[in-house]
Amino acid sequence: MRILRPLTTVLMIIMLSLPVIGCTPTMGRPFPVKQVRQIEIDKTTQAEIRQMFGDPWRTGLEDGKRTWTYGEYSMNITRDLVIRFDDQNVVKSYSFSSSVPEDENL
């Protein structure tokens, strides 16, 4: 009986920690990274961006101009695409950052 109590306690600790160990916190959502090269400043429209990448993960304003963010953030992968639009909803600028070595040649 004395052996069962510590064994039961150890098994409970292992069972309770499995969901925590197996979960990797993530934010954002994957997006088609290879299409970043298709973005053309002063030409690509907001509608075309939505068609290429889907709905943005986050929207906002920078210097009074609309911004869309596509991002994938986890312990292993960080990818971030921020697109800035002018008043006519055309891409004014964008930035892409990634921690994935394969994305270096985009």
N, C-alpha and C positions, 0 to 999 in steps of 0.2 A: 504493500500500500504506500510506503514511503517513496518508492521509486515512481509510482504513477503520478503523484502530485507534481514533482518537478518536470516530468516528461510531458504532462498535460499542459503545464505552463509554457514550456518551450514551444510545443506545437501550436498553442494559441498565438504566441508572439509571432511565429513564422507565418501563420495563416493571416493574421491581421496586417502584417507588413507587406504581403505580396501585392495588393492593389497599389500601394504607394511606390514600391520598387518598380512595378511594371508601367507606371504612368510617367510619361515625359510631358511636362507642361508645354503647350504650344499656343501661339496666338496667330491671328491672320489666317490666310489660306493659300495653298499653292496657286501659282499663276503660270501661264506659258512663257517662260523666260526667253526662249529662242525668238519670240516675236518682238522683243525690245528693239532689235535692229531695224524693224519696220517703221518705227516712229520717226516722223520727219518734222522738225521744228518749222513753224509758220506754214504748215501744210496739213498735217493730220488733225482731224476734227475729234471732238469729244465723242461723237457717235461712232466713229471708227475705232477709237480707243476702247469703247464699251464692247464693240464687236470683237476686237482682238483679245481682250482680257476679261470681259465680263464686268459685273458691277464692282466698283472699288470696295476695298475692305474698310477704308476710312476716307472721309472727305473733310476739307477745311479751307481756310483762307491763308494766303501768305502775301503780305503787302497789298491786301485788298483783292487779290486775284484768286480764283477758284483753284484748289488743288485736289488731286485724287491720289490716294496711296494704295498700292498693292503690296502686300507683305506676307512673308512666311517666316515665322520666328519660332525656333525651338532650341533645345540644348545643342543640337548637331548642325542645324542649318539656319542661316540668316540671309534672307533676300529681301530687298527693299526697292521698290520702284515708286518714285514720287513724280507726278506729272503736274505741271503748272499750265493753266489755260489763260488766254487773253479774253477780252470782253466779247469777242466773236466766237468763243468756245473752240479756238484753235490752239494747238500745243505751242506754248511760248518757250518752255524749257522742260527738261526732265533730268532726273538723276537715277542711276541704278547702282546698287551696292550689293555685294554677295560675299559670303564666306565659303562658297563652294568652289573648289579649284577649277572644275569644268566650265564654270561661268566666266572665267578670266578672259577667254578669247571672244566674247560676245562683242 
